[in-house]
Amino acid sequence: MKGYIGEFEELVLLTIASLGDEAYGVTVKEDIEKRSDRNISIGALHSTITRLEEKGYIKSWLGEPTQERGGRRKRYFEITHQGKVELHNMKDLRDELWKLSKATLSIAK
């Protein structure tokens, strides 16, 4: 595996992929909080997004200014091909480990 993504990076990438055209800071934060039942700071999200952009796993662009945002523009995110490849690599690794540990992780009584 070439790169490594942490658990939160993986969560952010998957959330951006699932939100599609609606993937911007606030929606990503709200979706992660709702699905994971945990609070995240906007600072933690922004530093993770910056790291993912530096790694080439996402790209961003500014939308048009809107009145409801006081003329400010939203920064939208999209997962890149490289990001998709890395997510598939992580899924393959997790699947392999789950198969190998299936007997010891059984919770059936």
N, C-alpha and C positions, 0 to 999 in steps of 0.2 A: 504494500500500500504506500503510495507516494506521500500523501499528506496525512494529517490527523485532524479530526474535528472533535471538539469536546461535546458533552451532552447538551449544553445550552446552545452551542453553535448549530448542532444538528436540529434542535427544536426550532430555532430561528429560521434555518433553511427550509425545513418542512412547512413551517407556517407561511413563509413567503410563497412557496410553491402552491399551497392550498388556497391562499387568498387571491392569487392571480392578479388581475388589474387593480384590485383594492389593497394591495400590499404597500402600506406606508407606515411610518413609525407607530402612530396611535393604534391602528387596527392590528398590527403585529403584536404589540404589547397586550392589548385587550384579549386577543384570541389566545395567546399563550397563557395569560392569567386565568381565563375561563376554563381552558382545557386541562391545565395542570393544577388548578386550585392552589396557586401560589402567587404572591405579589412579586413583581420585578420592578426595579427602578428603571426609569427612562435612560439614566446614565449607563447602566449595565447593558441595556439594549443597544444604545448608540456605540459603545466601545466594541461590542460584539459585531455589529454591522460594519464598523470601520475595519475590523480584522478580516471579516469575510470578504469585503471589497478588496483589501490588500492581497488576499490569497487568490483573488480572481473567481470566487464562488458566486458572487452576486454583482450586479451592476445597478446603478441608480440614475435617476434623472428627476428634474424638477417639473412639476405640473404647472398649470396656469394659476395665476393669483385668483383667489376667491374672496368675495365680500365677507362671507361668514368667518373667514380667517383674518379679517382686517387687511386684506390685500397680500397676505403672505402666501407662499406657494408650498405645496406638499412635496416631499421627496419620496418618490415611488421606487420600489425595489423589484428586481427580477432575478431569478436564479439563472446562472449561466450554464453552458454545457459542462464546463469543468466542475461546477457545483453539483450538477446532476450525477456526474460520474462519481464524485466523492461520496455522495449520499448512497449510491448503489454499492460502492465498496464497503461502506459502514454497515449497510443492511446485510450484505453477504457475510461479513465478519460476525455480526450478531447472530444471524441464522445458524452459522456453523457452530458457534459457541453454545447456542441453545440446544442444538442437536446433540452435541457432545456431553452436555450436562443434564440432559433430560431426566435420567434416572435419579440423579441426586437432587434435582429441583422439584420432584413430584410433590404435590401438596395433597394428593388423594389419601384418604385414611382407610 
